[in-house]
Amino acid sequence: MIFKSMEWRVDKLAASYEDVNLLMKRFILLRDKLDRLLGQLEEKQPPEPSLARDLKEPLEDWSYAGFENRYRGSADDVRRQQEAYLAYFEGDKPVLDLGCGRGEFVEMLIEKGVPARGVDGNAQMIEICRDKGLKCERGDILEALTAVKDGSLGGIFSSQVIEHLPPPYLKKLVRTAYRKLAPSSPLILETVNPTSVFALVRIYFLDPTHQRPVHPQALQFLMESDGFEEVTLIYSAPLEVDRLQDLPAGDETTAVLNRNIDKLNSLLYAPSNFAAIGWKK
């Protein structure tokens, strides 16, 4: 119990440390932009509209970066969660991480010897990636994917992104991904599992930028309809600690109650995440 408490405190300190680093980076950038704005005011020139936008945008980016840092977990937490996907990526063709965040998966791929790069719309996330020396760029993920040469990618990975996308955008993303992948290469899309009531209420609705949940079977069908083969669903982040406990073995009434508890557990406490994994043959 003591070790569990210590582990929680260490994780919390790590997240707070990353928050402070992000805040300092934003402070320096905003200070420079504010100096430019004050300079224009001193010269009695009307401030450029783009400068005002530039001042607001980093605040919004930092706010979401801090939100993710607090509620999704530290970089080490994310690495542990995504480690299982590494086995699907091999070879010397590049892997593209769509919505790469702080670059944890890009970093792990490179450590494995697989060339990888990422794209993310959040400027703060990209700053973190570049501080690590990762090849990541800021931009729209569909635009970045469209710009890639057809058949050139050894894999595409995207974690906790598709729940932010409207359905037409997601459909176009999957279709474009198929064109850009080389033969025998995977597309992996991970998201919150909406068939878990706990995950839906406590995780999905926590993030105000989520647009709509994506059902596992719907995503599987979408990928299959756009040409992907052997599309499988894997579930992760189990909620064993929160599950309802069975009653001690007894009579038939107890057995019925335990079966009902199992049914409730499968609905309330199914794993928090799922991923659809499909292959371009």
C-alpha positions as CSV (number, residue, x, y, z in Angstrom):
1,M,0.0,0.0,0.0
2,I,2.9,2.4,0.9
3,F,4.5,1.7,-2.5
4,K,1.3,2.3,-4.3
5,S,1.0,5.7,-2.5
6,M,4.6,6.5,-3.3
7,E,4.1,5.6,-7.0
8,W,1.0,7.9,-7.2
9,R,3.0,10.8,-5.7
10,V,5.9,10.3,-8.1
11,D,3.6,10.2,-11.1
12,K,1.8,13.4,-9.8
13,L,5.2,15.2,-9.3
14,A,6.3,14.1,-12.8
15,A,3.1,15.6,-14.3
16,S,3.5,18.8,-12.3
17,Y,7.1,19.1,-13.5
18,E,6.0,18.8,-17.2
19,D,3.3,21.4,-16.5
20,V,5.9,23.9,-15.2
21,N,8.1,23.3,-18.2
22,L,5.2,24.0,-20.6
23,L,4.3,27.1,-18.6
24,M,7.9,28.5,-18.8
25,K,8.1,27.9,-22.6
26,R,4.8,29.8,-23.0
27,F,5.8,32.6,-20.8
28,I,9.0,33.2,-22.8
29,L,7.2,33.1,-26.1
30,L,4.3,35.4,-25.0
31,R,6.8,37.8,-23.4
32,D,8.6,38.2,-26.8
33,K,5.3,38.7,-28.6
34,L,4.1,41.2,-25.9
35,D,7.3,43.2,-26.4
36,R,6.6,43.4,-30.1
37,L,3.0,44.5,-29.4
38,L,4.2,47.2,-26.9
39,G,6.7,48.4,-29.4
40,Q,4.0,49.0,-32.0
41,L,1.9,50.8,-29.5
42,E,4.8,53.1,-28.5
43,E,5.3,53.9,-32.2
44,K,1.6,54.6,-32.3
45,Q,1.1,52.0,-35.0
46,P,-2.1,49.9,-35.0
47,P,-1.2,46.4,-33.8
48,E,-1.3,43.7,-36.5
49,P,-4.4,41.6,-36.2
50,S,-2.3,38.5,-36.7
51,L,-0.2,39.4,-33.7
52,A,-3.3,39.4,-31.5
53,R,-4.2,36.0,-32.8
54,D,-0.6,34.8,-32.1
55,L,-0.9,35.9,-28.5
56,K,-4.2,34.1,-28.0
57,E,-3.3,30.8,-29.7
58,P,-0.3,29.8,-27.5
59,L,-2.5,30.2,-24.4
60,E,-5.1,27.9,-25.9
61,D,-2.5,25.3,-27.0
62,W,-0.8,25.4,-23.6
63,S,-4.1,25.0,-21.8
64,Y,-4.9,21.8,-23.7
65,A,-1.3,20.5,-23.3
66,G,-1.6,21.0,-19.6
67,F,-5.0,19.3,-19.6
68,E,-3.6,16.3,-21.3
69,N,-0.6,16.2,-19.1
70,R,-2.8,16.1,-16.0
71,Y,-5.5,13.7,-17.1
72,R,-3.9,11.4,-19.6
73,G,-0.8,10.9,-17.6
74,S,2.9,11.4,-17.7
75,A,5.1,10.6,-20.7
76,D,6.1,7.3,-19.0
77,D,2.4,6.4,-18.5
78,V,1.7,6.9,-22.2
79,R,4.8,4.9,-23.2
80,R,3.6,2.0,-21.0
81,Q,0.1,2.2,-22.6
82,Q,1.4,2.3,-26.2
83,E,4.2,-0.2,-25.8
84,A,2.1,-3.1,-27.0
85,Y,1.6,-1.6,-30.4
86,L,5.3,-1.5,-31.2
87,A,5.3,-5.2,-32.4
88,Y,3.1,-4.3,-35.4
89,F,5.8,-2.0,-36.9
90,E,8.9,-3.4,-38.6
91,G,11.2,-2.6,-41.5
92,D,12.8,0.5,-43.0
93,K,9.7,2.3,-44.4
94,P,8.7,5.3,-42.3
95,V,5.8,5.2,-39.8
96,L,3.6,8.3,-39.5
97,D,2.0,9.1,-36.1
98,L,-1.2,11.2,-36.6
99,G,-1.8,13.3,-33.6
100,C,1.6,12.5,-32.1
101,G,1.1,14.6,-28.9
102,R,4.4,14.7,-26.9
103,G,5.9,12.1,-29.3
104,E,6.1,9.1,-27.0
105,F,5.3,6.6,-29.8
106,V,7.6,8.3,-32.3
107,E,10.3,8.1,-29.7
108,M,9.7,4.4,-29.0
109,L,9.7,3.5,-32.7
110,I,13.0,5.3,-33.3
111,E,14.5,3.5,-30.3
112,K,13.4,0.2,-31.9
113,G,15.1,1.2,-35.2
114,V,12.0,2.0,-37.1
115,P,12.0,5.4,-38.9
116,A,9.1,7.5,-37.7
117,R,7.8,11.0,-37.6
118,G,4.7,12.7,-36.3
119,V,2.2,15.5,-36.9
120,D,0.0,17.3,-34.4
121,G,-2.2,20.4,-34.5
122,N,-1.0,21.6,-31.0
123,A,2.1,23.9,-31.1
124,Q,3.0,23.1,-27.6
125,M,3.1,19.4,-28.2
126,I,5.3,19.9,-31.3
127,E,7.7,22.0,-29.2
128,I,8.1,19.1,-26.7
129,C,8.7,16.8,-29.6
130,R,11.4,19.0,-31.1
131,D,13.1,19.4,-27.7
132,K,13.5,15.7,-27.8
133,G,15.0,15.9,-31.3
134,L,12.0,14.2,-32.9
135,K,11.0,14.8,-36.5
136,C,7.5,16.1,-35.8
137,E,5.6,19.0,-37.5
138,R,2.6,21.1,-36.7
139,G,-0.4,20.8,-39.0
140,D,-3.7,19.2,-39.9
141,I,-3.3,15.5,-39.8
142,L,-5.3,14.8,-43.0
143,E,-3.4,17.5,-44.9
144,A,-0.1,16.0,-43.7
145,L,-1.2,12.5,-44.7
146,T,-2.5,13.7,-48.1
147,A,0.9,15.2,-48.8
148,V,2.7,11.8,-48.4
149,K,3.6,9.9,-51.5
150,D,1.2,7.0,-52.2
151,G,2.4,3.6,-51.1
152,S,5.4,5.0,-49.2
153,L,4.5,4.4,-45.5
154,G,5.4,1.4,-43.5
155,G,2.6,2.1,-41.0
156,I,0.2,4.7,-39.6
157,F,-0.5,5.0,-36.0
158,S,-3.0,7.3,-34.2
159,S,-3.8,7.2,-30.5
160,Q,-6.7,9.0,-28.8
161,V,-7.4,11.2,-31.9
162,I,-10.3,9.9,-33.9
163,E,-12.8,10.8,-31.1
164,H,-12.0,14.4,-31.9
165,L,-13.0,14.1,-35.6
166,P,-16.3,14.5,-37.3
167,P,-17.4,11.3,-39.2
168,P,-16.8,12.7,-42.8
169,Y,-13.3,13.7,-41.8
170,L,-12.6,10.3,-40.2
171,K,-13.9,8.4,-43.3
172,K,-11.6,10.5,-45.5
173,L,-8.7,9.9,-43.2
174,V,-9.1,6.1,-43.3
175,R,-9.5,6.1,-47.1
176,T,-6.4,8.3,-47.5
177,A,-4.4,6.1,-45.1
178,Y,-5.1,3.1,-47.3
179,R,-3.6,4.9,-50.4
180,K,-0.5,6.0,-48.5
181,L,0.5,2.7,-47.0
182,A,2.8,0.3,-48.6
183,P,1.6,-3.3,-49.1
184,S,1.6,-5.5,-45.9
185,S,1.6,-2.4,-43.7
186,P,-0.8,-1.6,-40.7
187,L,-3.1,1.2,-39.8
188,I,-3.7,1.3,-36.0
189,L,-6.4,3.6,-34.6
190,E,-6.8,3.7,-30.8
191,T,-9.6,5.5,-29.0
192,V,-11.8,5.5,-25.8
193,N,-14.0,2.4,-25.6
194,P,-17.6,3.6,-25.6
195,T,-18.9,0.1,-24.7
196,S,-17.5,0.7,-21.2
197,V,-19.8,2.9,-19.2
198,F,-17.0,3.9,-16.9
199,A,-14.7,4.9,-19.8
200,L,-17.5,6.8,-21.4
201,V,-18.5,8.8,-18.3
202,R,-15.2,9.2,-16.6
203,I,-12.8,9.5,-19.5
204,Y,-14.6,10.4,-22.8
205,F,-16.8,13.2,-21.4
206,L,-13.9,14.6,-19.3
207,D,-12.4,16.1,-22.4
208,P,-14.5,19.0,-23.8
209,T,-12.7,18.7,-27.2
210,H,-14.1,15.3,-27.9
211,Q,-16.7,15.4,-30.7
212,R,-18.3,11.9,-30.6
213,P,-17.4,8.4,-29.4
214,V,-16.5,5.8,-32.1
215,H,-18.0,2.3,-31.6
216,P,-15.6,-0.6,-32.1
217,Q,-17.7,-2.4,-34.7
218,A,-18.4,0.9,-36.6
219,L,-14.6,1.6,-36.9
220,Q,-14.0,-2.0,-37.9
221,F,-16.6,-1.8,-40.6
222,L,-15.3,1.6,-41.8
223,M,-11.8,0.2,-42.2
224,E,-12.9,-2.9,-44.0
225,S,-15.1,-1.0,-46.4
226,D,-12.1,1.1,-47.4
227,G,-10.0,-2.0,-48.3
228,F,-8.2,-2.9,-45.0
229,E,-8.0,-6.7,-44.4
230,E,-7.8,-8.8,-41.2
231,V,-9.2,-5.9,-39.2
232,T,-9.1,-6.9,-35.5
233,L,-10.1,-5.2,-32.3
234,I,-7.9,-5.3,-29.3
235,Y,-8.8,-3.8,-25.9
236,S,-6.5,-2.3,-23.3
237,A,-6.4,-0.4,-20.0
238,P,-8.5,-2.9,-18.0
239,L,-10.5,-1.7,-15.0
240,E,-10.1,-4.8,-12.8
241,V,-9.8,-2.8,-9.5
242,D,-13.1,-1.1,-10.0
243,R,-15.1,-4.2,-11.0
244,L,-18.0,-5.4,-8.8
245,Q,-17.0,-8.4,-6.6
246,D,-18.6,-11.8,-6.9
247,L,-20.4,-13.1,-3.8
248,P,-18.9,-16.2,-2.0
249,A,-20.1,-19.4,-3.6
250,G,-23.3,-20.7,-2.2
251,D,-26.7,-21.8,-3.4
252,E,-28.3,-21.3,-6.8
253,T,-29.5,-17.8,-5.9
254,T,-25.9,-16.8,-5.3
255,A,-24.9,-18.3,-8.6
256,V,-27.5,-16.3,-10.4
257,L,-26.5,-13.1,-8.6
258,N,-22.8,-13.7,-9.6
259,R,-23.8,-14.2,-13.3
260,N,-25.7,-10.9,-13.2
261,I,-22.7,-9.2,-11.5
262,D,-20.5,-10.5,-14.4
263,K,-22.9,-9.0,-16.9
264,L,-22.9,-5.7,-15.1
265,N,-19.1,-5.7,-15.0
266,S,-18.8,-6.3,-18.7
267,L,-21.1,-3.3,-19.3
268,L,-19.8,-0.9,-16.6
269,Y,-16.1,-1.8,-16.4
270,A,-15.0,-3.1,-19.9
271,P,-11.5,-1.9,-20.8
272,S,-11.1,1.8,-21.2
273,N,-9.5,1.8,-24.7
274,F,-9.7,-0.2,-27.8
275,A,-7.7,-0.2,-31.1
276,A,-8.7,-1.3,-34.6
277,I,-5.8,-2.8,-36.4
278,G,-6.1,-3.3,-40.2
279,W,-3.7,-4.3,-42.9
280,K,-3.2,-3.1,-46.5
281,K,-2.4,-6.4,-48.3
